[in-house]
Amino acid sequence: MIIITGAAGFIGSCMVGKLNDQGHMNLLVVDDFSREDKNRNLLNKKYIARVHRDDLFSWIDRMHHSIEFIFHLGARTDTTEKDTAIFDRLNLHYSQEVWKRCAQYGIPLVYASSAATYGLGELGYDDRHDIVDRLRPLNPYGVSKNDFDIWALEQEKTPPFWAGLKFFNVYGPNEYHKGRMASVIFHTVRQIKATGGMKLFRSHRPDYADGAQSRDFIFVRDVLDIQYFLYQNRAHSGLYNVGTGKARTFLDLATNTFLAMGLAPNISFIDTPEDIRDTYQYFTEANMDKLRGIGYDQPFHSLEDGIREYVQQYLLEEKIF
C-alpha cells in the first residue's frame, strides 16, 4: 500500500493519478476532505480508502505492516499566512510525526519541502545539506519547511530511504482550489477570460525591468515523474531540488499563455501588493545536478510546451488530471 498525504490538493491529487496510470490502485489517500472544490481532484481516481489527516498516525500504528511507501505532500502552503502556530502544527510537527513512524516501521518516505527555503538566494539554489541551517526564508511558510529540513538532517534514526523535495514554481492541472496561491498561468487565463488582458507585478527593484522577474517554473507532470523515479530508486537519501534548472521571466510566462489561447498578448503592470513586496523573490533557478547525478535523465517540459498543454487540455475547459 502507498499513502499519499495532501491527496486532494494540487500535487497530491496529480500523484494519485500518476500512480493509477502506473497500475497502482492500492492507495490510501489522506487529507482533511472538508472542501468539495478540492475533493473534485479525486474524481475518477482509484484508491482503497480515505483517512482524515488527524487519524493518520493511529492508522499507521495499526496497519504499518501493509505500508510500502509514503508520499507526504500535505502542508499549509499559503505564503501570505503570518500565524506561525499554523505552520508549526501542520508543516513542522505533523511532518515530524510522519518521519518518526517511517523510521520506526521502516517505511520509505518522500516529502514536500520547498524552494521558499532559499529566501532571496543569498547562498544560491544548491540542494546541499551543509547550507540548510544558514538559509533565511522570507516568510513563515518557508521557515516551517526549512525548520523541518534542518530537523530531518539532525536525526540519527531515519526511514530506510527518504527524500525531501524542494519544489520550485510548480504549475499544472488540479490547482483550481488554490485561490491567490495558484500559479500565474492559472490567474492569467482567468484574467484574460474576464478582461481580455493580464496584469503582472511591476518591478520595485532598479536591476529588474517590469516583467523580468524570473522563476524556475516546472510543469507538474515533470514533478510526478521525479517522484515516481524516487519511488523506484531508493538508494540515495537526501534533499533534492525539483525544478528545470532554467529560470524564465513572468513576461515569458504570460506571453505564452496568451499564445496558447490563440490570442495576441495584452500585458500591463500593477504594483506588487505591499503585504508580499518585501518578501518577493525576483529570481530562482534550481541547480539540478544532484538529481541528475543519481540517474534521473528525463528531459523537462519547456515552458512553452508545458503552458500549451496546461491551458489547452485543462484550463480552457476547467478539466482535472
Buried (B, 14 or more C-beta within 10 A) or exposed (E): BBBBBBBBBBBBBBBBBBBBEEEBEEBBBBBEBEEEEBBBBBEEBBBEEBBEBEEBBEBBEEBBEEBEBBBBBBBBBBBEBEEBEBBBEBBBEBBBEBBBBBBEBEBBBBBBBBBBBBBBBEBEBBBEEEBBEEBEBBBBBBBBBBBBBBBBBEEEEBBEBBBBBBBBBBBBBBBBBBEEBBBBBBBBBBBBEEEEBBBBBBBBEEEBEBBBBBBBBBBBBBBBBBBBBBBEEBEBBBBBBBBBBBBBBBBBBBBBBBBBBEEEBBBEBEEBEEEBEEBBBBBBBBBBEBBEEBEBEEEBBBBBEBBBBBBEEBBBEEEBB
